[in-house]
Amino acid sequence: MARPGGVVIASRRFWAFAQTDGTILEGEIPQLPGPLTRVPILRGLTRLAASFAPLAMGGGVARRGERGLLGLALVVPAAAVLLPVRAQLAVGLTLVVVLLAWLFRGKTLSLHGAEHRAIGACEDRTMVETWEARTRPSRFSRRCGTNFAALALTTGLLLYAVFPAARDAAWSFPISLVVLGLTMELWFLIQAAPPRAAGILLAPGLALQRLTTREPSPEQTQLALSAVASVLRRELDP
């Protein structure tokens, strides 16, 4: 997760926020109860919710006002089902514009590229070489949330095509949860697939990353690598 003031890297258990002022915030990801990790759809929704812990928790990477905006982004779609369809569309588009402006302000785009480069360096076992700028992993990543958003859009369109009744306004919120849960199940499968197959399935999201990332500077890449190192240190600590 790229932020205007740094880069957040998260594993299943830990997160680290390397900030442009040189400090690193560290925290833990809430762990799911055992049964929830085995129920399809539900496990994906709970994993998705847990991934927002660095943003949602006090002492995390977001200020109080930003956490309030994130809360509104979750509540408004549920409340919007009471509105006429055109009003729902207007509310949805406004919310998307506000969130995009919030997510990609400042130097977020280049830090987003740094985030991907650091993750690629970790996966390729070239963190030292990348730190020293002797190699430059791609700024595009198959783990990026942009890929997830593209998958979710496709899943939603297919679901509405198969079940026309799902277009009813009263069903919009529960259907959205089903779409997210199904997308997470698909996400798990794709992330475990061979790189070439995953690249084909994630092609739309990877193309969108040309808009959501910029080429990072060596210093920005080092910043992201610092966050990766913080998470790895705690994951590998016996």
N, C-alpha and C positions, 0 to 999 in steps of 0.2 A: 504494500500500500504506500503510494507516494503522497506526501503532504507538502504544503508550501514551505515548511521549515525543516524538512528532513525525509527520511525513508523508514517505514515500518516493515520489518520482516517477522513472519510468524511461522511456527511449526505447530504441531498438534498440541504441544504442552506449553510453549513459551513464546513471548514476543519481545522485540527490542525496537526502540525508536531512536535512531541515530540522528541527532539534530545538527543543523548547520552551524550552531555555536560551539560544537565540539562535545556536547554532553550526550549521554545515552540513557534513556529511560528503559527499564526492564520490568516485565510482568509475566503473569501466567495466564494461560487460556483455561477457562472453566472446563472441567472434565465432565463428560456426559455419563449418567448412570448406565451401567452395563446393558440392561434391556433395550435402552433407546438406540444403542449402537448396532442392534441386530434387526430392527424393524424397518423394512424398506419404506421410502418416502419420509417417514418420521425421522429416521436417522439423518437424512440429508438436511431436513429443515433445522434440526437441532444443531448440526454441525455448522450450517450456514449462520445461525444465530450466534453461536459461540465465536465465530470468526470476527464478529463485530466488537468483541470484548475490548480491544485496545481503544476503540472510539467511544464506547458506551460507558466504560467504568470511570469513576472519579480517579484522578491521578494518572489517567491514561494520556492519550495523544491529542485529545480534543478538549477545547475549553467548554465552559458551561453552556455558552450560547450555541456552540456548534453541536453539542449533545442535544440541545433543545430542537435544533433544526433536524437532526437525525430522527428524533422522536416524532416530530411532525410528519416526516416522510413516511413513517410507518403507520401513523394514525389516520392521516388524511385519506389515503386510498380506501380504508375501511369505512370511513364516514361518508365518502363520496358516493357510495352505492345508494344513498337516499336521494340523490339528485337525478334530474333527467339525464339522458344519455349525452346530449350535447354539452351540458354543464360538466359531466364527468370527464369528457374529452378535454375541455378547457382547463379543468383543474389538473388533469394528468400532464398536459403539455407544459403548464406553468411550473409544476413541480419538477419535471425533467430539466427545464431550462435553469431553474434555481439550483438544483443539485449539480448539474454540469458546471455551472459558473463557480460553485463552491469547491468542487473537486479539483478543477483544473486551473485554479488561480495561481498567480505568482510563477515560480519556477517548477511547478508540479510536473509539467510535461517532460522536461529533461530529467528530473529526479525519477520519474516513472521509467524512463529508459535506463537510468542507473540501477534501479531496482531489478529490472529484468536482466541486465548484464551481470549483476552480482549473483543472482540466482543461477544463471547459466554457468558462471565460473565455479560455483559450488558443485553443480551437477557434473561438470567436466573435470573437476579436481584441478582447477587452474587458478585458484584464488590468489596465490602469491604472484604468478605471472600477470594476472589481471591488475593487481594492485600496482605492480611496477610498470604497467602499460606495455608489457611485452606481448600481450594477446588481448583481443577485444571480442568477447562473446557477443552474440547477437543482442540487440536491444528489444527484440521481439520474443515473447515467451508464451508457451502453450498453457502455462498456469495462470495467466492473467485473467482478471475479472471481466475484461472486455470480451474474451472468448465465452465466458459463462453467460454474459448478457445476450450475445448473439445466439447461443444455444437456447436460452430461455425464450427469446422471441420466436424462434423457429418452432419450439415445442408448443408454445401457446397457440400459434397460428394453426398447427396441425390438430391440436385438441379442439379448437373452435370449429374446424372444418369437419371433424368426425362427429362432434356432438353440438349441433347448432343451438340446442337449448341452453348451452353454457353461455351464450351471448346475452342472456337475460341479465339485467343490471343486478338483480338480487343475488346472482351467483358469482359476480365478478370477484369478490374477495376470496371466498373459499376456492374458486377455480384458480386464482392466482397462487394460492398456497400449494395446490396440487401441481401446477406447472413448475413451481420452484422445486418441489420435492422430486418430481420426475426428472427435471434437468440435473439435479444433484446426482441421481442414480446414473444418468448418462455420463455425467462428469467423472464419476469414479471409474467407469469403464474406460473412458477415453484416456484418462491419465495413466492407466495401467497398460494401455495399448502400445505397440511398437511406435517409435517416433514418426515414421513415415505415415502410418495409418492415422495417427493422432493429428498430424499436420494437415491431412486431407479433410478430416472431419471438422477441424477448427479453422479452416481457411477463411471464412468470413470474419471471424474475430481477429485473426492475425492481420488481415487486411485493414481492419479498423484501427489497429495499433499504429498504423502510419499516421493517424490523426491524433491519437491519444498519447504518443511518445515523441520525444525529440532526442537527438544524439546528445548523450551526457558528456560533461567535461571529465577529465581524469579525477579531479577532486570530488566530483559528485559520485563517481563510481567508487572511490575509496570510502566515501561516507556510507554508501549502501553496503559495501563489503564489511564495514565495521558492525553494522546491524546483523548481518549474516553470521559473523564470527561470534557475536554475543549469544545468539540463539544456539549455535553449534556447541559452544563451550558448555552450556547448561544441559543440552540434550545428551552430550557425550560424557558428562561428569558422572563417574560411577558412584 
